[in-house]
Amino acid sequence: MVIKNVSLETVIGVTSKIPENQMPEIAFAGKSNVGKSSLINVLMNRKSLARTSAQPGKTQTINFYNINQELYFVDLPGYGYAKVSLEAKEKWGKMVERYLKQSRQLKAVFLLIDIRHEPSANDRQMYEWILSNGYHPIIIATKMDKLNRSQIQKHVKVVKQGLEVDNNTVVIPFSAVSKQGRDEIYALIDKIISNKEEDAPKPMEEE
């Protein structure tokens, strides 16, 4: 994948209609402070197009980035921030669930997990929620640069066990600092949007 043109095309809120896009969509989910904006910026080859909210958990929009006029990166709002009210969490949940159910172009969901820690209850809930909506999440284990190289596989195993993933689940360690893992993610996205069904992670209902 070679990134040539990128733009923030659509921003939707709680009451907004889900856009009826004609190009494939790749969604990114993760709790606040997991490094989601950093990942998206690295993939888009931009320094700060995807911005981190000054207040974690405050951003309650779904952002659609047009990539090369070929596909969309869909940035879902961060979850799990303790200071967000229950009402806000419920609204966020309904908005994201509406997107997962209504989007006709969503091809895959990437779920970001901090590789340094065992998945939280919110992480496990999000993983199961994505499954229940018909998608098999691809796990991006972020912040791998915070670990020694010898620790990475051990922590990947902890992530897999914490989420109770099946043997077919893809887990890619990633660093926004070194950009390690970016090429693997690019290759996977290329397979997904090129409709190589034998290579792309499939929605659970098709397995």
Secondary structure, DSSP 8 states (H G I E B T S, - for coil): -----EEEEEEE-TTS-----SS-EEEEEEBTTSSHHHHHHHHHT-SSSS---SSTT----EEEEEETTTEEEEE---B--TTS-HHHHHHHHHHHHHHHHH-SSEEEEEEEEETTS---HHHHHHHHHHHHTT---EEEEE-GGGS-GGGHHHHHHHHHHHHT--TT--EEE--TTT-TTHHHHHHHHHHHHTT-TTTS---GGG-
